[in-house]
Amino acid sequence: MNKLTKVGLSALCGSLAAVSSANAGAMTVSGSATATYQSTAGAVTGNPIGMNSGLTFAGSGELDGGQTFSYTITNADQAAFSAGSIVLTTNMLGTWRVGAADGGSGIDAKDDVMPTAWEEVDGTGMTVGQDKISGVGASMNIGWTSPKVIGSKLSLAYAPQNAGGAVNDKASGGLTSRYQYGYDILLDMNVDNAFYMPNVFVGGSITHQEGDYATGGIKVVQYDDKVEAVAGFVWKIGPLSAGLQRSYENPGLRAAGSTEYYANTAYGVSFNVNDNLSVSYGEHWSHKQLIRPETNEAVRSEATSIQVAYTLGGVALKLAESDVSNAQYLTDTSSDLETRTVAMSLAF
């Protein structure tokens, strides 16, 4: 995106006011706007015309010795706060990061990284409702990423309470949640796709959970730790990209009829026809297994998406033909959807 404005940002000042100083960093503002037309077969959708507008504020600066810091705030749509992060990149000690539930830390960064021409399978406006891994990335968290070693890096992330959501400064959150501390580990190998070999990744997450207690301290429900894992690869050869990943989540529930685990499989293939035109095909399957399957049947949800994107300068035209069976793990016919989305995006 092109920079709209640039103002000085003091590393010691908490405001966004312009500061004239030799140590001042740079603050940039970028944005995008997308207009869509969407239709879903067999469903009443009302007015199918929609629009999304978002702004991203990014500040950066440099410390002694070439070390850098950055700050990002994302207002996803209609000037509403979406996510934020503070990042310090050192020369020898890796990158340190405070994430405000932005999904960029730990295994949440790999919830679905399959190649596409436009969006993830469930990101084209169709209601899919499949459960994906998140680790601690959906909560306030502290992360660390090692320097690259032979093109690979190790990432760690920790949340004192993995209850989700962003928290303001000098405040706390998640006090009423059963989710307690959580931590992620992610190994990303050959991230630069050197020698035309695939980028391979593997990671896991554990969140400690407390039981619910009745009045008087009598335990009424007990939870095991929540466990999540992901593994996969993305292979890029010239204009062709292909990928496959598997993920697993055990919510740690014990009661009969509760979810025992989710097992997901995703793959995608994209091809850049030329500098402007790209096409892709992707699928995402999710298997929801219930406790006591003899009385509670498992449900399999399947979603696919064919996408075309044409870019000309700062304008992109996009088309997605998507469908899902058993959306949100329901088994009635209303949960089988076929959606066509046409979009025009502007970047500035």
RAVEN-V616493 format. One record per residue. N is the residue number from 1. RES is the residue in one letter. NEAR is the number of other ideal C-beta (glycine too) atoms within 10 Angstrom. Layout:
N:RES:NEAR ; N:RES:NEAR
This chain:
1:M:14 ; 2:N:9 ; 3:K:12 ; 4:L:11 ; 5:T:10 ; 6:K:11 ; 7:V:15 ; 8:G:17 ; 9:L:22 ; 10:S:17 ; 11:A:15 ; 12:L:7 ; 13:C:12 ; 14:G:7 ; 15:S:8 ; 16:L:12 ; 17:A:10 ; 18:A:14 ; 19:V:17 ; 20:S:7 ; 21:S:13 ; 22:A:4 ; 23:N:12 ; 24:A:17 ; 25:G:19 ; 26:A:15 ; 27:M:20 ; 28:T:17 ; 29:V:16 ; 30:S:16 ; 31:G:16 ; 32:S:17 ; 33:A:14 ; 34:T:17 ; 35:A:14 ; 36:T:18 ; 37:Y:13 ; 38:Q:18 ; 39:S:12 ; 40:T:18 ; 41:A:10 ; 42:G:9 ; 43:A:12 ; 44:V:5 ; 45:T:10 ; 46:G:6 ; 47:N:6 ; 48:P:14 ; 49:I:9 ; 50:G:13 ; 51:M:11 ; 52:N:14 ; 53:S:15 ; 54:G:17 ; 55:L:17 ; 56:T:17 ; 57:F:18 ; 58:A:17 ; 59:G:21 ; 60:S:16 ; 61:G:18 ; 62:E:14 ; 63:L:14 ; 64:D:5 ; 65:G:8 ; 66:G:9 ; 67:Q:14 ; 68:T:15 ; 69:F:17 ; 70:S:17 ; 71:Y:18 ; 72:T:18 ; 73:I:18 ; 74:T:17 ; 75:N:17 ; 76:A:14 ; 77:D:14 ; 78:Q:9 ; 79:A:9 ; 80:A:9 ; 81:F:11 ; 82:S:17 ; 83:A:19 ; 84:G:18 ; 85:S:21 ; 86:I:14 ; 87:V:18 ; 88:L:15 ; 89:T:19 ; 90:T:15 ; 91:N:11 ; 92:M:7 ; 93:L:12 ; 94:G:19 ; 95:T:17 ; 96:W:15 ; 97:R:21 ; 98:V:16 ; 99:G:28 ; 100:A:21 ; 101:A:24 ; 102:D:22 ; 103:G:16 ; 104:G:19 ; 105:S:30 ; 106:G:32 ; 107:I:25 ; 108:D:27 ; 109:A:22 ; 110:K:23 ; 111:D:20 ; 112:D:23 ; 113:V:18 ; 114:M:22 ; 115:P:20 ; 116:T:25 ; 117:A:26 ; 118:W:21 ; 119:E:20 ; 120:E:19 ; 121:V:28 ; 122:D:22 ; 123:G:15 ; 124:T:24 ; 125:G:19 ; 126:M:22 ; 127:T:13 ; 128:V:26 ; 129:G:16 ; 130:Q:23 ; 131:D:17 ; 132:K:20 ; 133:I:25 ; 134:S:22 ; 135:G:33 ; 136:V:31 ; 137:G:28 ; 138:A:23 ; 139:S:30 ; 140:M:26 ; 141:N:27 ; 142:I:16 ; 143:G:25 ; 144:W:15 ; 145:T:19 ; 146:S:15 ; 147:P:13 ; 148:K:13 ; 149:V:9 ; 150:I:8 ; 151:G:15 ; 152:S:16 ; 153:K:17 ; 154:L:17 ; 155:S:24 ; 156:L:16 ; 157:A:29 ; 158:Y:17 ; 159:A:29 ; 160:P:16 ; 161:Q:20 ; 162:N:29 ; 163:A:20 ; 164:G:17 ; 165:G:12 ; 166:A:16 ; 167:V:15 ; 168:N:9 ; 169:D:5 ; 170:K:5 ; 171:A:7 ; 172:S:10 ; 173:G:17 ; 174:G:18 ; 175:L:7 ; 176:T:6 ; 177:S:15 ; 178:R:16 ; 179:Y:20 ; 180:Q:18 ; 181:Y:13 ; 182:G:27 ; 183:Y:19 ; 184:D:30 ; 185:I:16 ; 186:L:24 ; 187:L:15 ; 188:D:20 ; 189:M:17 ; 190:N:18 ; 191:V:14 ; 192:D:11 ; 193:N:15 ; 194:A:10 ; 195:F:7 ; 196:Y:9 ; 197:M:15 ; 198:P:17 ; 199:N:20 ; 200:V:16 ; 201:F:23 ; 202:V:17 ; 203:G:25 ; 204:G:19 ; 205:S:27 ; 206:I:19 ; 207:T:26 ; 208:H:17 ; 209:Q:20 ; 210:E:13 ; 211:G:12 ; 212:D:11 ; 213:Y:12 ; 214:A:9 ; 215:T:6 ; 216:G:5 ; 217:G:6 ; 218:I:7 ; 219:K:10 ; 220:V:9 ; 221:V:13 ; 222:Q:14 ; 223:Y:20 ; 224:D:13 ; 225:D:14 ; 226:K:21 ; 227:V:15 ; 228:E:27 ; 229:A:17 ; 230:V:28 ; 231:A:16 ; 232:G:22 ; 233:F:17 ; 234:V:20 ; 235:W:18 ; 236:K:17 ; 237:I:11 ; 238:G:8 ; 239:P:12 ; 240:L:12 ; 241:S:20 ; 242:A:17 ; 243:G:22 ; 244:L:16 ; 245:Q:23 ; 246:R:14 ; 247:S:23 ; 248:Y:16 ; 249:E:23 ; 250:N:17 ; 251:P:19 ; 252:G:21 ; 253:L:19 ; 254:R:13 ; 255:A:10 ; 256:A:10 ; 257:G:10 ; 258:S:14 ; 259:T:19 ; 260:E:17 ; 261:Y:19 ; 262:Y:21 ; 263:A:16 ; 264:N:22 ; 265:T:15 ; 266:A:25 ; 267:Y:17 ; 268:G:25 ; 269:V:18 ; 270:S:22 ; 271:F:16 ; 272:N:16 ; 273:V:12 ; 274:N:8 ; 275:D:8 ; 276:N:13 ; 277:L:15 ; 278:S:22 ; 279:V:18 ; 280:S:23 ; 281:Y:18 ; 282:G:25 ; 283:E:15 ; 284:H:24 ; 285:W:18 ; 286:S:24 ; 287:H:17 ; 288:K:21 ; 289:Q:16 ; 290:L:18 ; 291:I:15 ; 292:R:11 ; 293:P:10 ; 294:E:5 ; 295:T:9 ; 296:N:15 ; 297:E:10 ; 298:A:14 ; 299:V:17 ; 300:R:14 ; 301:S:24 ; 302:E:19 ; 303:A:25 ; 304:T:15 ; 305:S:28 ; 306:I:14 ; 307:Q:23 ; 308:V:16 ; 309:A:22 ; 310:Y:16 ; 311:T:16 ; 312:L:9 ; 313:G:8 ; 314:G:12 ; 315:V:11 ; 316:A:19 ; 317:L:15 ; 318:K:21 ; 319:L:17 ; 320:A:26 ; 321:E:15 ; 322:S:25 ; 323:D:20 ; 324:V:24 ; 325:S:17 ; 326:N:20 ; 327:A:20 ; 328:Q:14 ; 329:Y:19 ; 330:L:14 ; 331:T:12 ; 332:D:7 ; 333:T:8 ; 334:S:9 ; 335:S:18 ; 336:D:16 ; 337:L:18 ; 338:E:15 ; 339:T:21 ; 340:R:18 ; 341:T:24 ; 342:V:14 ; 343:A:21 ; 344:M:14 ; 345:S:18 ; 346:L:15 ; 347:A:15 ; 348:F:13
